[in-house]
Amino acid sequence: LGWAGLAADAAAAADVAFAAARSHEAVFGTRSPPPRLAMEVADELHKRTTRGLARPAGVKLLIAGHDRTSGPTLHAVDPLGNLHRCRALAVGARAAQANEWLASQPDPRDLGAGELLGLCAEALRRATRGEPRQPAGSELSACIVGPGGDCRVVRGQAVAELWAGG
């Protein structure tokens, strides 16, 4: 789960995803497919926005996963509860520049983990070009979701080396 916006809203959305995953596993005895989790979160954000009982969510989410049926998936959920399946997407400040470049790249499902991290680093580098302060590699992290839903977070030195390598 990646996000841009209010941390409290991202935490609430993560709680919805975790509750949906636990419920699915308790009922069916299997992991919940990532598209279903994304739909559960989108439905909750939509309810929150349209009911008027609370303020609309101030977060855009990226939900990545992998399962036997769908393979690798990436879903974007906006504050209105709109759900989009993506092949590559950046969220947050200057995401438009990164997304423009990502759209011109080959299908990321055909790339290995190292190539994917390099793609992400280059998208961020292009989006922040000309900014007075460039992010340091040590400030960045990435999550690699593999077959079976296994997740590996890459931080610190590994990301710093990728960032410096470009």
Contacts in CASP RR format, 6 or more apart in sequence:
PFRMAT RR
TARGET T0000
AUTHOR 0000-0000-0000
METHOD contacts of the structure
MODEL  1
LGWAGLAADAAAAADVAFAAARSHEAVFGTRSPPPRLAMEVADELHKRTT
RGLARPAGVKLLIAGHDRTSGPTLHAVDPLGNLHRCRALAVGARAAQANE
WLASQPDPRDLGAGELLGLCAEALRRATRGEPRQPAGSELSACIVGPGGD
CRVVRGQAVAELWAGG
1 10 0 8 1.000
1 13 0 8 1.000
1 14 0 8 1.000
1 17 0 8 1.000
1 61 0 8 1.000
1 62 0 8 1.000
1 63 0 8 1.000
1 64 0 8 1.000
2 10 0 8 1.000
2 61 0 8 1.000
2 62 0 8 1.000
2 63 0 8 1.000
2 64 0 8 1.000
2 91 0 8 1.000
2 143 0 8 1.000
3 10 0 8 1.000
3 13 0 8 1.000
3 59 0 8 1.000
3 60 0 8 1.000
3 61 0 8 1.000
3 62 0 8 1.000
3 91 0 8 1.000
4 59 0 8 1.000
4 60 0 8 1.000
4 91 0 8 1.000
4 92 0 8 1.000
4 93 0 8 1.000
4 95 0 8 1.000
5 58 0 8 1.000
5 59 0 8 1.000
5 60 0 8 1.000
5 92 0 8 1.000
6 57 0 8 1.000
6 58 0 8 1.000
6 59 0 8 1.000
9 57 0 8 1.000
9 58 0 8 1.000
9 59 0 8 1.000
10 59 0 8 1.000
10 61 0 8 1.000
12 57 0 8 1.000
13 41 0 8 1.000
13 44 0 8 1.000
13 45 0 8 1.000
13 57 0 8 1.000
13 59 0 8 1.000
13 61 0 8 1.000
13 77 0 8 1.000
16 40 0 8 1.000
16 41 0 8 1.000
16 44 0 8 1.000
17 37 0 8 1.000
17 40 0 8 1.000
17 41 0 8 1.000
17 63 0 8 1.000
20 32 0 8 1.000
20 36 0 8 1.000
20 37 0 8 1.000
20 40 0 8 1.000
20 41 0 8 1.000
21 31 0 8 1.000
21 32 0 8 1.000
21 37 0 8 1.000
24 30 0 8 1.000
24 31 0 8 1.000
24 32 0 8 1.000
24 36 0 8 1.000
25 31 0 8 1.000
25 32 0 8 1.000
31 67 0 8 1.000
31 148 0 8 1.000
31 149 0 8 1.000
33 67 0 8 1.000
33 69 0 8 1.000
33 70 0 8 1.000
34 63 0 8 1.000
34 64 0 8 1.000
34 65 0 8 1.000
34 66 0 8 1.000
34 67 0 8 1.000
34 70 0 8 1.000
34 73 0 8 1.000
34 75 0 8 1.000
35 70 0 8 1.000
35 73 0 8 1.000
35 75 0 8 1.000
35 85 0 8 1.000
37 63 0 8 1.000
38 63 0 8 1.000
38 73 0 8 1.000
38 75 0 8 1.000
38 77 0 8 1.000
38 83 0 8 1.000
39 83 0 8 1.000
41 61 0 8 1.000
41 63 0 8 1.000
41 77 0 8 1.000
42 77 0 8 1.000
42 81 0 8 1.000
42 82 0 8 1.000
42 83 0 8 1.000
43 81 0 8 1.000
45 57 0 8 1.000
45 77 0 8 1.000
45 78 0 8 1.000
45 79 0 8 1.000
45 80 0 8 1.000
45 81 0 8 1.000
46 80 0 8 1.000
46 81 0 8 1.000
46 82 0 8 1.000
48 54 0 8 1.000
48 56 0 8 1.000
48 57 0 8 1.000
49 56 0 8 1.000
49 57 0 8 1.000
49 79 0 8 1.000
49 80 0 8 1.000
49 81 0 8 1.000
56 79 0 8 1.000
56 80 0 8 1.000
57 79 0 8 1.000
58 79 0 8 1.000
59 79 0 8 1.000
60 76 0 8 1.000
60 77 0 8 1.000
60 78 0 8 1.000
60 79 0 8 1.000
60 91 0 8 1.000
60 92 0 8 1.000
61 76 0 8 1.000
61 77 0 8 1.000
61 91 0 8 1.000
62 74 0 8 1.000
62 75 0 8 1.000
62 76 0 8 1.000
62 86 0 8 1.000
62 89 0 8 1.000
62 91 0 8 1.000
63 74 0 8 1.000
63 75 0 8 1.000
63 76 0 8 1.000
63 77 0 8 1.000
64 72 0 8 1.000
64 73 0 8 1.000
64 74 0 8 1.000
64 75 0 8 1.000
64 143 0 8 1.000
64 145 0 8 1.000
65 72 0 8 1.000
65 73 0 8 1.000
65 74 0 8 1.000
65 145 0 8 1.000
65 146 0 8 1.000
65 149 0 8 1.000
66 72 0 8 1.000
66 73 0 8 1.000
66 145 0 8 1.000
66 146 0 8 1.000
66 147 0 8 1.000
66 148 0 8 1.000
66 149 0 8 1.000
66 150 0 8 1.000
67 73 0 8 1.000
67 148 0 8 1.000
67 149 0 8 1.000
68 148 0 8 1.000
71 147 0 8 1.000
72 109 0 8 1.000
72 145 0 8 1.000
72 146 0 8 1.000
73 85 0 8 1.000
74 85 0 8 1.000
74 86 0 8 1.000
74 87 0 8 1.000
74 88 0 8 1.000
74 89 0 8 1.000
75 83 0 8 1.000
75 84 0 8 1.000
75 85 0 8 1.000
75 86 0 8 1.000
76 83 0 8 1.000
76 84 0 8 1.000
76 86 0 8 1.000
76 89 0 8 1.000
76 91 0 8 1.000
77 83 0 8 1.000
77 84 0 8 1.000
87 107 0 8 1.000
87 108 0 8 1.000
87 109 0 8 1.000
88 99 0 8 1.000
88 102 0 8 1.000
88 103 0 8 1.000
88 105 0 8 1.000
88 108 0 8 1.000
88 119 0 8 1.000
88 123 0 8 1.000
89 95 0 8 1.000
89 99 0 8 1.000
89 102 0 8 1.000
90 98 0 8 1.000
90 99 0 8 1.000
90 102 0 8 1.000
90 123 0 8 1.000
90 124 0 8 1.000
90 127 0 8 1.000
94 127 0 8 1.000
94 128 0 8 1.000
94 131 0 8 1.000
95 127 0 8 1.000
97 126 0 8 1.000
97 127 0 8 1.000
98 123 0 8 1.000
98 124 0 8 1.000
98 126 0 8 1.000
98 127 0 8 1.000
99 123 0 8 1.000
101 122 0 8 1.000
101 123 0 8 1.000
101 126 0 8 1.000
101 127 0 8 1.000
102 119 0 8 1.000
102 123 0 8 1.000
105 119 0 8 1.000
108 116 0 8 1.000
108 119 0 8 1.000
111 119 0 8 1.000
113 144 0 8 1.000
113 152 0 8 1.000
114 162 0 8 1.000
116 144 0 8 1.000
117 142 0 8 1.000
117 144 0 8 1.000
117 154 0 8 1.000
117 159 0 8 1.000
117 162 0 8 1.000
118 162 0 8 1.000
120 142 0 8 1.000
121 140 0 8 1.000
121 159 0 8 1.000
121 162 0 8 1.000
121 163 0 8 1.000
121 166 0 8 1.000
122 166 0 8 1.000
124 135 0 8 1.000
124 140 0 8 1.000
124 163 0 8 1.000
125 163 0 8 1.000
125 166 0 8 1.000
128 134 0 8 1.000
128 135 0 8 1.000
135 163 0 8 1.000
136 160 0 8 1.000
136 163 0 8 1.000
137 156 0 8 1.000
137 159 0 8 1.000
137 160 0 8 1.000
137 162 0 8 1.000
137 163 0 8 1.000
137 164 0 8 1.000
138 156 0 8 1.000
138 157 0 8 1.000
138 159 0 8 1.000
138 160 0 8 1.000
140 155 0 8 1.000
140 156 0 8 1.000
140 159 0 8 1.000
140 160 0 8 1.000
140 163 0 8 1.000
141 153 0 8 1.000
141 154 0 8 1.000
141 155 0 8 1.000
141 156 0 8 1.000
141 159 0 8 1.000
142 153 0 8 1.000
142 154 0 8 1.000
142 159 0 8 1.000
143 151 0 8 1.000
143 152 0 8 1.000
143 153 0 8 1.000
143 154 0 8 1.000
144 151 0 8 1.000
144 152 0 8 1.000
144 153 0 8 1.000
144 154 0 8 1.000
145 151 0 8 1.000
146 152 0 8 1.000
END
